[in-house]
Structure formats: structure tokens, C-alpha cells
Amino acid sequence: MKTIIEKLKDYFENTPEEKIQEGWDRTKEHDNHGITVDEVEKHLTNRRNCENQYEYVDREKEIQELCKQVKETAIDFWDNPNGPYEYKCPFCNHVERRGGDEPVLSNLSEIEHETNCAYLIAKDLSTNINN
């Protein structure tokens, strides 16, 4: 059994041009009804652009959620009985030591970080930078 493509190919190869033109002439009255191929293409392009935009928005939401969670991560604290308090970033492992008479730190924004620290990257990527 032939496929539709094979049947069309046979039709156009074996049918006189005059007969093919007669068929097209009979459909002329319908040429100005409905949408054009260009309009279909424009619609499909717009739809793809919208889908890409939604994917971008979803991805951006995920990135912002990740940034929020990184920024809200607790600072690592060690009450060293033999020396100063130690505060450490759980991402870049930068350690700061503070004496017992200094205020206790509770937020990652209060200590220094390595240049490539995930906390600094998340802070930079955030659209709502509060720290």
C-alpha cells in the first residue's frame, strides 16, 4: 500500500498539467478564506516564543528559590573552649574568629567569604538583594 506522499508524487508525475490546473482553479474561490500559511507560521512562532518565555520564568523562579535558601542558610558556629568563637561559611569554609567580648554573629552576611562562595553568588543573582 502506498503512502500519501507516494500517491501525491504519482499524481503529480502522471497527471497532465491542464488537469492539475483545473483542480486548482476549482479551489480559487476558497483562497481568501481562513488563515494563510504565513499566519500559521507566525502563530506557531509566537507560541514557541511564549513557551520559551514560560520556561525562562520557571527557571528564574527556581534560581530565585535556590538563592533564597542559600542566603538563609545558618552560619556554622563553634564555641571553642580554648580560644575565640569560630564562625564558618558552610559554602566556602571561610573561618572568622571573634573574641568572647564581641557580639555573636548569626548571619552569613556578617562574615567575609571567598570570591567564588555560593553565598556571594546567590546574593548577586537575587533580584531582591536585602543583605
C-alpha positions as CSV (number, residue, x, y, z in Angstrom):
1,M,0.0,0.0,0.0
2,K,1.3,3.4,-1.0
3,T,1.8,6.2,1.5
4,I,0.1,9.6,0.9
5,I,3.4,11.1,-0.2
6,E,3.9,8.3,-2.8
7,K,0.3,8.8,-4.0
8,L,0.8,12.6,-4.3
9,K,4.1,12.1,-6.2
10,D,2.4,9.6,-8.6
11,Y,-0.5,12.0,-9.1
12,F,1.8,15.0,-10.0
13,E,4.1,12.9,-12.1
14,N,1.3,11.2,-14.1
15,T,-1.4,13.8,-14.4
16,P,-1.4,16.3,-17.2
17,E,-0.7,19.9,-16.1
18,E,-4.0,21.1,-17.5
19,K,-5.9,18.7,-15.2
20,I,-3.9,19.8,-12.2
21,Q,-4.6,23.4,-13.0
22,E,-8.3,22.7,-13.4
23,G,-8.3,21.3,-9.8
24,W,-6.5,24.4,-8.5
25,D,-9.0,26.7,-10.4
26,R,-11.9,25.0,-8.7
27,T,-10.4,25.8,-5.3
28,K,-9.7,29.5,-6.1
29,E,-13.0,30.7,-4.5
30,H,-11.6,29.4,-1.2
31,D,-8.2,31.2,-1.4
32,N,-9.4,34.2,0.6
33,H,-11.0,32.2,3.4
34,G,-9.3,31.1,6.6
35,I,-5.7,31.9,7.5
36,T,-2.7,31.9,5.3
37,V,0.4,29.7,5.7
38,D,2.3,32.8,6.8
39,E,-0.3,33.4,9.5
40,V,0.0,29.8,10.8
41,E,3.8,30.2,10.8
42,K,3.6,33.5,12.7
43,H,1.2,31.9,15.2
44,L,3.4,28.9,15.8
45,T,6.5,31.1,16.2
46,N,4.7,33.3,18.7
47,R,3.6,30.1,20.6
48,R,7.2,28.8,20.7
49,N,8.4,32.2,21.9
50,C,5.7,32.1,24.7
51,E,6.7,28.6,25.7
52,N,10.3,29.6,25.9
53,Q,9.4,32.7,27.9
54,Y,7.4,30.4,30.4
55,E,10.4,28.1,30.6
56,Y,12.6,31.1,31.3
57,V,10.2,32.4,34.0
58,D,10.0,28.9,35.7
59,R,13.8,28.6,35.6
60,E,14.2,32.1,37.0
61,K,11.8,31.2,39.9
62,E,13.9,28.1,40.6
63,I,17.1,30.2,40.7
64,Q,15.5,32.7,43.0
65,E,14.3,30.0,45.3
66,L,17.8,28.5,45.4
67,C,19.3,31.9,46.1
68,K,16.8,32.4,48.9
69,Q,17.6,29.1,50.5
70,V,21.4,29.7,50.2
71,K,21.1,33.2,51.7
72,E,19.0,31.9,54.6
73,T,21.5,29.1,55.5
74,A,22.7,29.3,59.0
75,I,26.3,30.2,59.8
76,D,28.4,27.4,61.3
77,F,29.4,28.3,64.9
78,W,31.8,26.7,67.2
79,D,32.1,27.8,70.8
80,N,35.8,27.0,71.2
81,P,36.5,26.4,74.9
82,N,40.2,27.1,74.3
83,G,40.0,30.2,72.2
84,P,37.8,32.6,70.3
85,Y,34.4,31.8,68.8
86,E,34.7,30.4,65.3
87,Y,32.3,31.3,62.6
88,K,32.4,29.4,59.3
89,C,30.6,29.8,56.0
90,P,29.2,26.3,55.1
91,F,29.8,27.0,51.4
92,C,33.3,28.4,51.1
93,N,34.6,27.3,54.5
94,H,36.0,30.7,55.3
95,V,36.6,30.9,59.1
96,E,36.5,34.0,61.2
97,R,37.5,34.0,64.8
98,R,36.0,36.5,67.3
99,G,36.7,37.1,70.9
100,G,34.1,36.4,73.6
101,D,33.5,40.1,74.3
102,E,32.4,40.7,70.6
103,P,28.8,40.4,69.5
104,V,27.7,36.9,68.4
105,L,27.2,36.6,64.7
106,S,24.1,35.0,63.3
107,N,24.0,35.6,59.6
108,L,26.3,34.8,56.7
109,S,26.2,38.4,55.6
110,E,28.3,39.3,58.8
111,I,31.4,37.4,57.8
112,E,33.9,37.5,54.9
113,H,33.7,35.0,52.1
114,E,35.9,33.6,49.4
115,T,35.5,35.2,46.0
116,N,33.7,32.2,44.5
117,C,31.5,31.5,47.5
118,A,28.0,30.2,46.7
119,Y,26.6,32.7,49.3
120,L,28.0,35.7,47.3
121,I,26.9,34.2,44.0
122,A,23.3,33.7,45.4
123,K,23.3,37.2,46.8
124,D,24.4,38.6,43.4
125,L,21.9,36.5,41.5
126,S,19.0,37.6,43.7
127,T,16.6,40.1,42.3
128,N,15.7,41.2,45.8
129,I,19.0,41.8,47.5
130,N,18.3,42.5,51.1
131,N,21.7,41.7,52.6
